[in-house]
Amino acid sequence: MKNKLLLIIIILLFNIGIALSEIQNCNKFDKLSKKYLKCQKENLLYKSEESGLTDGIKNFKSSKTLSEFLKKNNN
């Protein structure tokens, strides 16, 4: 019984963490601080994952020729 309860709590914590990974407001930090740059980086990563840009880059890196890359993108 304790193991099931512990498992449920862990799953809920992971789901909450995933839900919080949205675009953040970085204006609350000083523009020359590390926290501002980290916030901007996280927003950029979220936007690139949302748009599918990271998949295109992976396809580009794994292809040997331009024609192979274009075939992968069309599929």
C-alpha angles and dihedrals in degrees: 000000000000091000092054091049092049091049092051091050092050092049091050092051092053092049092051091050092052092048091054094057096096133118110300130207106249096182091092090071129071109261093233096050130102091238091059092051091047090050091050091049092052091049091050092050091049092050093047093049091047093051095047093243093133092059091054091051092050090051090049093050094047096049119088098202137028093246091054090051092050091050091052092049094051092054 
